[in-house]
Amino acid sequence: MITMNDIIREGNPTLREVAKEVPMPPTDEEKKLGEEMLEFLKNSQDPVKAEELQLRGGVGLAAPQLDISKRLIAVHVPSSDPEDDTPVLSTVMFNPKILSHSVQDACLGEGEGCLSVDREVPGYVVRHARVTVSYYDEAGVKHKRRLKNYEAIVVQHEIDHLNGVMFYDHINEENPFALKEGVLVIE
């Protein structure tokens, strides 16, 4: 089971490396890693388990954050409807790639955080409002999926980890809360 102790923090060189492609189909070990990453996210969002296991809440996790330089991410975005416990997006993606993106940009109103960053980093992280991604599942089957708004931002954040990019690299250093006209702010 993955815990916060398994997650490396900023400053670790693995977080700045470009991760290696996972040969398809994934090995049993790689499939298990993906399952454990998804389980960590689900546990981190469960108030009882999160407290018991001392987990910080997360919606995405990339293998490089576990000091494993492979192109593998897990994403678990819960429904915003309290009556519906079906997640909006819950998957493990091997070798995810952004195929195309919208002209419109978006950012989260409260900024972004990261399980590998133990400090608040104020500022808007501007990303694409919509993306089309391709990825392989645990059976080695290729998928193509369109994502928008929050889900698109989560997946872009995780794909950045595969390319050695941290979320705060996107923040305007001189004016962290400056936004160009037309940027969608997601609250």
N, C-alpha and C positions, 0 to 999 in steps of 0.2 A: 504494500500500500504506500502510495506517495504521500509525504507530509511536507510541511514548510521547510524541514531540514534538508530535503532533497533538492530544493530550488536554489540555484546559485544566484548571487546578487550582483548588481552593477559593479564593474571593476574586474569581474572575471573575464579573461580573454575570449572564452567560448561565445559569450554574448555578442562579440564583435566579428565573429567569423561568418563566412558564407557556408551554410550547412550543405552536406552532401545529399544528392538524390538517393532515394530508397529504391533499390532494384525491385521490379515487380515480378511476381507477386511478393508481398512482404513475408518475411520469415515469421515463424510462430512467436519468436521473441519480440519482433517489432509489432505484431498484432497485439500481444499482451501489453506492451508499453502503451499503445494507443488506448486500449481498454482502461488501463490504470490511470492514464491522464484524464480520460473522461470521467472516471469514477471520482478522482480528486475534485474536479470541478463541481460535480453533483454534491459531494460531501461538503464542499466549501460553501455551497448555497443553502444547505440544510442547517438552520440555526442550532439544533441540538448537536448534530455531528461536528459542525464547525467549532463549537465551543469545546466539546469533548476532545477533539483532535488538535485544537488550537490552530485552525486554518483561517487564513485571510480569504475573504470571498473573491472568487474569480469567475470570469465567463470564458476565458481562453487560456490555453497553455501550449507552449511550443517546446519540442524536444531539446533545443539548445538551452532552455531554462533549467533543464535537468542535467546539464553538462554533457548532453548527447548531441553531437553535431550532425543531425539527420533532418531531412525536410519532412517533418511530421508535426501536425498540430491537432489539438482537440478543442472543440468549441461547444459550449452549452449555454444557450441564451434562453432564460425562462420566459414564459408568457407574462405580459404586463397586466393581464387580466387575473385578479385574485381568485376568480371562480374557475379558471381553466389552468390545470397544471401540466398541460401539454407544452413542451418547450417549443419556441419559435424555430430554433435551430439547435440540433444536438448531433454532432458527428465527429468522426476522426477523419482527417484528410492527409493522405500521403502525397507528397510532391505537388502541393497546391500552387497554381499559377493564376495570376490575373490576366485574362485574355483581353478584356476591354473595360473601359470605365467611362463614366459620365463626364461631361464638361463641368457640370455643377459640382462644387465642393461642399463638404459638410464637416461639422465638428460637434463634439459633445459640449453642452453648456457648462458642465462642471469640470471639464477637462478629462484627461485620461490618467489611469494609474496602472501599475504593473506589479505582479507578484515578485519580480526581481528588483524592484525599486522600493526601498524602505523609507522614502521621504515624499513629501508633497512637492509636486513640480507644477506651479501655477502657469496657466496659459492655455491658449487654444491649440489643439493638434488638428491641423486642417488636412483632411483626406478627401477621397472621392465619395460623392453621395451614393453612387451606384457602381457596382462592379459585377462582371461576369467572371467566374472562376472555374477552372478545370482542376480536378483532383482524382486520385484513385482511392477506392475504399479498401477495406482489409482483405477482400477477395481478389484485389488487383483489377477491379472493374472501373473503367474511367467514367467520370460524371462531369456534367457541366451545369452550373447553377448560377442564377441571377440573384444578387443580394442588394438590398437597399438600406439606407439609413443606419440604424444601430448595428444590425447584423453585418453590414458591409464594413463598418468601422472596426468591429471586433476582428473580422477575418483579415483585414489589412494590417492591423496591429500585430497579429500572430505571424503573418507572412513576412512582415518586417523583421521579426526575430530570426527567421530563416536566412535573412540577408545581412545580418549583423547590424541592423538599425534599431535604435531605441526610440520610444515614442517622443521623448523630449527633443530629439534631433529635428523634429518638425515644427517646434515652437520658435516663433520669431524672437530672437534674443533681445533686440532693441525694444520691441513693444510686444510682450507676450499676449496681450489681449487685442491686438490689431487684427481686423478682418477686412478682406476685400469685399466689395459689394457683391451681393448675391450668394454669399456662403450661408448654407442652411445650418442653423444652430439647433441641435437636437437636445431637448430638455428631458 
